Structure formats: structure tokens, C-alpha cells
């Protein structure tokens, strides 16, 4: 919980903030921080806490042993070269969509989602695709938690659930300026069959100004790219679920 909080905040965090965000008792938080500092997973600087040096080999190990990340990168690079736009691999973790990898566009004007950054599973193509292709019980849990966090009211949830049904039926999600103004995105789940569930998606992100009249071509390329990733990873261990 502590490490997740540090990762999501993305900056130095005070003890008071950690206590508030984790809900842990003061004595428990001190004890756990002491252990994390001892093993190098957390560092402290004048009362501010941040991820420690041991998080680096953890990330390195994830990159090197995650079959999905390794195999997806080549296809993502090809997609970037064909489309000229940024391509991301994202996964659902808790109530957030986390960027596992990127293939950056060479354009000066581009959408860039840095590796490790996370966004709420609420709006945008990536978040909606991840929600739409979750198992129903998991989707229900996530939406309940997002409502408890104050990011969604009953009316907005009802509208979102109807939209997720449409996304599930068509096989992909698109968005226009939902997360960042002027950014269009299309997100496709990596899954074996139309009735399967998925924990990860491939997302193309581009300025709206370059997408005009290109939507169908970009959609076809991203759909094809996800199938290529599936073929490369089929039979190996990865985050997809049947």
C-alpha cells in the first residue's frame, strides 16, 4: 500500500500525507517505513519519502521477465513507424491504468504517456477499454471504488456502463480530448477471442489535428497490431486471462 501510494503520487510525500492516503495507524506506518528503508525500497530526505534504489532492479526485472512487455515492444515500434504516432501498452492495476511501455512518436507535437505513469480507470480510450473487457465482477468492484473515491457519481456511472457495453460489442474504445485537450486515442484489448477478458490494451495517441479522415486506417492498424502481439505471446505466460 505504501509503495503503491508513492508510485501513484509521483513525487516526494510527507509522513502525514502517507498516513492520510494509506489510512494506516501512525505506529504501523513508522514500522513499515522502517523496514522499507532498511531494504532500500524507500528513501527519506528531511521527512519526505520517495521510492528507493531497490525499485530500479524491480523495474528492470519486470521488463526482462515480462513476456508480454518484451514481445509487445517490437510490434509497438512497428505501429509507431506505420502511423507516425505514439503507441502505449497499458494494464489495469487496482482502479488505475498503468503504462507498461511506450513507442514514442518522432513528431515534435505528440502525446507522450511516460512509462510507469498511471491514470484513473474512468475516462479516455485506455481506461474505458480496460474497464469494458474486465470480468463483470471485477468491473463492478472497480466502479464501486471509483465512486467511493468521489471520481464518479451515480448518473455518470450509468452513462459509463452503457458506453462500456458499446465498446465491448465493437471491440475497441476511442476518445477525443477526454484526458488531455486536443488528443485523440484508440485502445484495443489484447485477448484471444471476442468473448474473452483482458487486463492489457494497446493504445494509439495522437493530436486531433493529424487524425482527421485517418480514423479508420489507424483503427485497422491497431487492431492488426494487437493480433500480432497475441500471436507472439500465445502459449506463454502473460497477463491476459481467458
C-alpha positions in Angstrom: 0.0 0.0 0.0 2.8 2.4 0.8 4.7 1.7 -2.4 1.6 2.0 -4.4 0.9 5.3 -2.9 4.4 6.6 -3.6 4.1 5.4 -7.2 0.8 7.0 -7.8 1.7 10.4 -6.3 4.8 10.6 -8.3 6.7 13.0 -6.0 8.2 13.2 -2.5 5.5 12.5 0.1 5.4 13.6 3.7 4.6 11.2 6.6 1.3 13.0 7.2 0.3 12.5 3.5 1.2 8.8 3.6 -0.8 8.4 6.8 -3.8 10.1 5.3 -3.6 8.3 1.9 -3.0 4.8 3.3 -5.2 5.0 6.4 -2.5 3.2 8.4 -2.0 3.9 12.1 1.0 6.1 12.9 2.9 3.3 14.7 2.2 0.8 11.9 3.3 3.3 9.2 6.5 4.1 11.1 7.3 0.4 11.5 6.6 -0.4 7.8 8.6 2.6 6.6 11.5 1.5 8.7 11.5 -1.9 7.1 11.2 -0.5 3.6 14.0 2.0 4.2 16.2 -0.8 5.6 15.8 -2.9 2.5 16.2 0.1 0.1 12.7 0.3 -1.3 12.0 3.7 0.3 14.3 6.6 1.0 13.8 9.6 3.3 15.1 13.1 2.9 14.3 15.6 5.6 11.0 14.0 6.4 9.9 13.4 2.8 9.6 9.9 1.5 10.2 8.6 -2.1 10.9 5.2 -3.9 14.3 3.9 -3.0 17.1 2.4 -5.2 15.8 -1.2 -4.9 12.8 -0.1 -7.0 15.2 0.2 -10.0 16.1 -3.5 -10.2 12.5 -4.4 -9.6 11.5 -2.4 -12.7 14.4 -3.9 -14.6 13.4 -7.4 -13.6 9.8 -6.7 -14.7 10.9 -5.5 -18.1 13.2 -8.5 -18.6 10.9 -11.2 -17.3 7.5 -9.9 -18.5 7.0 -11.8 -21.7 4.1 -9.5 -22.8 6.2 -6.3 -22.4 9.1 -7.9 -24.3 7.1 -9.2 -27.2 4.8 -6.2 -27.5 7.6 -3.7 -27.9 8.6 -4.8 -31.3 5.0 -4.6 -32.6 4.5 -1.2 -30.9 7.6 0.1 -32.7 6.3 -1.1 -36.0 2.9 0.5 -35.3 4.6 3.8 -34.4 6.6 3.7 -37.7 3.5 3.0 -39.8 1.2 5.6 -38.1 3.8 8.2 -37.0 2.0 8.3 -33.7 2.8 7.3 -30.1 1.8 3.8 -29.0 1.4 2.6 -25.5 0.9 -0.7 -23.6 -1.3 -0.3 -20.6 -2.6 -2.6 -17.9 -5.3 -2.4 -15.2 -4.0 -2.4 -11.7 -6.5 -1.7 -8.9 -8.5 1.3 -10.0 -5.8 2.7 -12.3 -4.5 2.2 -15.8 -0.7 1.9 -15.7 1.6 2.5 -18.7 3.9 -0.6 -19.1 5.7 0.6 -22.2 5.8 3.2 -24.9 6.9 3.7 -28.5 7.3 7.4 -28.9 6.3 9.4 -32.0 9.1 11.3 -33.7 6.8 14.4 -34.2 7.5 17.5 -32.2 3.8 17.7 -31.4 2.9 14.4 -29.9 1.1 12.7 -27.0 3.5 11.2 -24.5 2.5 8.9 -21.7 5.6 8.1 -19.7 6.3 4.6 -18.6 5.1 4.0 -15.1 2.5 6.8 -15.1 -1.0 5.8 -14.1 -4.4 7.4 -14.7 -7.8 6.6 -13.1 -9.9 3.9 -14.8 -12.6 6.4 -15.6 -12.1 8.4 -18.8 -10.1 8.1 -22.0 -9.7 5.3 -24.5 -7.3 3.2 -22.5 -9.3 3.3 -19.2 -12.6 2.5 -21.0 -11.2 -0.4 -23.0 -9.7 -1.9 -19.8 -13.0 -1.5 -18.0 -15.1 -2.8 -20.9 -13.1 -6.0 -21.2 -12.8 -6.8 -17.5 -14.6 -9.7 -15.9 -18.1 -8.3 -14.9 -17.4 -8.8 -11.1 -14.1 -7.0 -11.3 -15.6 -4.1 -13.3 -18.3 -3.8 -10.7 -15.7 -3.6 -7.9 -13.6 -1.0 -9.7 -16.6 1.2 -10.4 -17.7 1.0 -6.8 -14.3 2.0 -5.6 -14.1 4.9 -8.1 -17.5 6.1 -6.8 -16.2 5.9 -3.2 -13.2 8.0 -4.3 -15.5 10.7 -5.5 -14.5 10.4 -9.1 -17.8 9.2 -10.4 -21.5 9.9 -9.4 -24.5 7.7 -10.0 -25.5 9.4 -13.2 -22.0 9.4 -14.7 -21.6 5.7 -13.7 -24.8 4.8 -15.5 -23.7 6.6 -18.7 -20.3 5.0 -18.5 -21.7 1.5 -18.1 -23.8 1.9 -21.2 -20.8 3.2 -23.1 -18.8 0.1 -21.9 -21.4 -2.2 -23.4 -21.0 -0.5 -26.8 -17.2 -0.7 -26.5 -17.3 -4.4 -25.7 -19.5 -5.0 -28.7 -17.4 -3.1 -31.2 -14.1 -4.4 -29.8 -12.2 -1.2 -29.2 -12.6 2.2 -27.5 -11.9 5.7 -28.8 -11.8 9.1 -27.1 -11.4 12.7 -28.1 -10.0 15.2 -25.6 -11.3 13.2 -22.6 -8.0 13.1 -20.7 -5.9 15.8 -22.5 -7.3 18.5 -24.6 -6.7 18.0 -28.3 -5.7 14.4 -28.0 -7.5 11.5 -29.8 -6.9 7.9 -28.9 -7.9 4.4 -29.8 -7.4 1.5 -27.5 -7.7 -2.2 -28.3 -7.6 -5.1 -25.8 -5.1 -8.0 -26.2 -7.4 -11.0 -26.0 -7.7 -14.4 -27.6 -11.4 -14.4 -28.6 -14.2 -11.8 -28.9 -15.8 -13.2 -25.7 -12.6 -13.3 -23.6 -11.5 -10.8 -20.9 -8.3 -8.8 -21.0 -6.1 -7.0 -18.5 -4.0 -5.1 -21.0 -4.5 -2.9 -24.1 -2.6 -1.2 -26.9 -3.4 2.4 -27.3 -2.6 4.9 -30.1 -2.4 8.5 -29.0 -2.3 11.4 -31.5 -3.2 15.1 -31.8 -6.7 15.5 -33.2 -5.3 17.7 -36.0 -3.4 14.8 -37.5 -6.2 12.2 -37.1 -8.8 13.9 -39.4 -10.0 11.3 -42.0 -7.5 8.8 -40.7 -9.6 7.2 -38.0 -10.5 4.0 -39.9 -6.9 3.4 -41.1 -5.5 3.9 -37.6 -8.2 1.6 -36.2 -7.3 -1.1 -38.6 -3.6 -0.9 -37.9 -4.0 -1.0 -34.1 -6.5 -3.9 -34.4 -4.0 -5.8 -36.5 -1.1 -4.9 -34.2 -2.9 -6.4 -31.2 -3.4 -9.6 -33.1 0.3 -9.8 -33.9 1.1 -9.4 -30.2 -1.3 -12.1 -29.3 0.3 -14.5 -31.8 3.7 -13.7 -30.4 2.7 -14.3 -26.8 0.2 -17.2 -27.3 1.2 -20.2 -25.2 3.5 -18.2 -23.0 2.7 -16.7 -19.5 1.4 -13.2 -19.7 -1.3 -11.0 -18.0 -4.2 -12.0 -20.4 -7.0 -14.1 -19.0 -9.3 -16.4 -20.9 
